[in-house]
Each structure stands twice: as structure tokens, then as C-alpha cells.
Amino acid sequence: MTVGLTRRAFASAVLALGGCSTQQPEPVRTLAPGTLRIGTYFVNPPFEYVSNGQRIGFEVDLMNEIARRLSLTPVFVDTEWETILQQMQAGQYDVIVGGITITPERERTLAWSTPYMTTTLGLVVDGRRSPQIRSIADFRNASVGVQAATTDYDIAVKMQQKGQIGSIKVYSFDRIQDAMVDLAAGRITAVMKVYPVAAWLARQTPGLSIVAQVPDDPQPLGIGFAKNNPGLLAAVNRALADMKRDGTYARLAQKWGVA
């Protein structure tokens, strides 16, 4: 009797174990086996840019490390801001990156990683030409340069409508250096850009500095994916979480001055 009960208990335990399914991660699927095809644009320092013929930057290092952790070879494809979102939606890349703010509109067409950084928009001025500008309240009559089709542009338009800035000058995404030249020459009062880029640009020209950050408009930056590839999205999110946990992310952020 004891033996029979023991056997029945054992059999029940085996059945119970067989019935308990642990959820397995979605398989990692990429366009070409063994590679991670990354769409970006190398005109966005310190995130990604070209120096001495080398493609470098914080997000270059970030994506290289993520690819390494997924046992994939990173392949960067240089494109343009004006087309990158549509190209990702059309399946031309496994992922896209480039200091891209996650917005409700962009979430309707693409999937996004957990934000690897949440930052702000910074306003760069030439203190020698505009010593009177010391805070966000001083931009009511200012002319502000922004890049086309960005959250910078959208927020600048809202600020202009509220009377918080005077006028807007729009530059194509890859001509941000023209905005800095115009700023240094006094043709515009300020340049608005996501904070790490604004700070990098300000450091390149003596006299330029960030005097204000736009309040109440946080900028969560993420990696974009096709909506039909949840396995890759989950794998990248796990890699990001591991990098933040083991200190790798902090080291990269400090290296590139985006912490």
C-alpha cells in the first residue's frame, strides 16, 4: 500500500512537472543569420559621427556591445534622418539608432526598446553676443535654429506659439554644423538640440554654452525595431538591462560624455 501510494505520488509529480511550461524567450531573428544590420547616420555627434575616417560614437559602441552579447556581427548602414524611420518600417534594417526620441507617433509604426537614456533639449547660445540670455524666460525675442522633422522642431513650434521664443530657423538634419556657424556669426540667437548633442556642439566653439534646458519635455531615446520581430526586441532589452547592471553602460556613457 505504501509502495503504491509512493508510485502514484511520483507519477503525479512527473505529470505536474511536465505540465509546468516555462516561457521560453522568442528566438532572435535577423535579416541575415549571424549579423545585426543597424541603420543610422554618422552626422550626430557624440552618438555617431566620423572622425579621421573612423565611424565612432556612444551609440556605435553601444550597438557593438549589444551585438557582441547576442553573438551577432554588427553591420552599420549609413542613411539619412529624413528616411530612416520609413526604411525601418519597410524592413531594410534589423534595428535603427541615432539619438531617436520615442514618441507616440513613432510607436504607432515601429517597436522600441526600453529607453537607454532619457534626456532633455538644450539651448546653446554665444554668451559674448547674447549676455542677456540666462534662462528659458529670456528667449521671447530669440531666433532659434532647429533640425527639420525632429522633436526639437516640434517643441520649438509649440514654444513659438506660446510666445516663449521669437522665431525659428530650420536646418536639414545633416547641416547642424551650419546652425552652429550661424550662431557663432550672430545670424541666430540659439540652437536647440537634444542635450548630449547640444553639449558636444557647444564644446567645439569657444564662447558657446548651454544656458537653458527645455522643461517638461523629457526625451526618451530608444532603439527602433520592426513590429514583427519581438524576439530581437526582447533580446536587445535584456542586453541593455545586463549592461546597466554590470556597469558597462555607465562606462560607455562616461567615455562619451553623455552620462
Secondary structure, DSSP 4 states (H G I P E B T S, - for coil): -HHHHHHHHHHHHHHHHHH-PPPPPPPP--SSTTEEEEEE-SEETTTEEEETTEEE-HHHHHHHHHHHHTT-EEEEEE--HHHHHHHHHTTS-SEE-SSPBP-HHHHHHSEEPPPSEEE-EEEEEETTT-TT--SGGGGTT-EEEEETTSHHHHHHHHHHHTTSSSEEEEE-GGGHHHHHHHHHHTSSSEEEEEHHHHHHHHHTSTTEEEEEE-TT--EEE--EE-TT-HHHHHHHHHHHHHHHHHTHHHHHHHHHT--
